Amino acid sequence: MMKTTLQLEELAMLGLGIYLFSLLSFSWWLFLALFLVPDIGMLGYIINTKIGTFSYNIFHHKGIAIVIYLIGVYLSNEYLLLCGIILFSHSAFDRILGYGLKYEKGFKFTHLGEIGKKN
């Protein structure tokens, strides 16, 4: 029951991200084109687990996404708004699928539990 509740909460956040994007002047194809860009944070795992964990979590941290968005609001900068929305929306989508912030123990160990393990 809790897993479903958390997934519904993340779905609502993804919906919020989509709504906020709709307020921008960009075409929808850009949202789709940029949606998976935050996964670039996984490239840190090529170096080692510690750097991979850090880089992945930077690109998937909703707090950072919100700060970038708010800086965009303050500066009236649509590109910062876009970056914040993409990071936020992507992170919500990942969490719907069970991909949470990573622990240094390894990629499959997240704050939502172990990926691939029935929780």
C-alpha positions in Angstrom: 0.0 0.0 0.0 2.8 2.4 0.9 4.6 1.8 -2.4 1.4 2.7 -4.3 0.9 5.8 -2.2 4.5 6.9 -2.9 4.1 6.2 -6.7 0.8 8.3 -6.7 2.6 11.1 -5.0 5.4 11.0 -7.5 2.8 10.9 -10.3 1.3 14.1 -9.0 4.7 15.7 -8.9 5.3 14.6 -12.5 2.0 16.2 -13.4 3.1 19.4 -11.7 6.2 19.4 -13.8 4.2 18.9 -17.0 1.9 21.7 -16.0 4.7 24.1 -15.2 6.3 23.3 -18.5 3.0 24.1 -20.2 3.4 27.7 -18.9 6.7 28.2 -20.7 6.9 29.3 -24.3 8.9 26.2 -25.5 7.5 23.5 -27.8 6.5 20.1 -26.3 9.1 18.3 -28.4 11.7 20.0 -26.2 10.3 18.5 -23.0 10.4 15.1 -24.6 13.9 15.7 -26.0 15.3 16.8 -22.7 13.4 14.4 -20.4 16.2 11.8 -20.2 19.1 14.2 -20.1 19.4 14.0 -16.3 20.5 10.4 -16.7 23.9 11.9 -17.8 24.6 11.7 -14.1 25.1 8.0 -14.4 28.3 8.6 -16.4 30.1 9.2 -13.1 29.9 5.4 -12.5 32.4 5.0 -15.3 35.0 6.5 -12.9 34.0 4.9 -9.7 31.0 4.3 -7.4 31.6 7.3 -5.2 31.7 9.8 -8.1 28.8 8.0 -9.8 26.7 8.2 -6.7 27.5 11.9 -6.3 26.9 12.8 -10.0 23.7 10.7 -10.2 22.2 12.2 -7.0 23.0 15.8 -8.1 21.0 15.3 -11.3 18.2 13.5 -9.5 17.8 15.7 -6.4 14.4 17.4 -6.4 15.6 20.1 -3.9 18.3 21.2 -6.4 15.7 21.2 -9.2 13.4 23.4 -7.1 16.3 25.8 -6.3 17.2 26.1 -10.0 13.5 26.7 -10.8 13.2 29.4 -8.1 16.4 31.1 -9.4 14.7 31.1 -12.8 11.6 32.7 -11.3 13.7 35.4 -9.5 15.7 36.1 -12.7 12.8 35.7 -15.0 14.9 33.3 -17.0 12.9 30.7 -18.9 16.0 28.5 -19.5 16.6 28.1 -15.8 12.9 27.4 -15.3 13.1 24.8 -18.0 16.2 23.1 -16.4 14.5 23.0 -13.0 11.3 21.6 -14.5 13.1 18.9 -16.4 15.2 17.8 -13.4 12.1 17.8 -11.2 9.9 15.9 -13.7 12.6 13.4 -14.5 13.3 12.7 -10.9 9.6 12.2 -10.2 9.3 9.8 -13.1 12.4 7.8 -11.9 10.9 7.5 -8.5 7.6 6.2 -10.0 9.7 3.4 -11.5 11.5 2.8 -8.2 14.8 4.5 -9.0 15.7 6.6 -6.0 18.8 8.5 -4.9 21.8 6.2 -4.8 23.9 5.0 -1.9 27.7 4.5 -2.5 27.2 0.8 -1.9 26.2 0.5 -5.6 23.8 1.7 -8.3 21.0 -0.7 -7.3 21.0 0.5 -3.7 18.6 3.5 -3.4 16.7 5.4 -0.7 13.6 3.6 -2.0 15.1 0.2 -1.5 17.2 -2.2 -3.7 16.3 -2.0 -7.4 15.0 -5.3 -8.6 14.2 -6.6 -5.1 10.5 -7.0 -4.1 9.8 -4.4 -1.4 
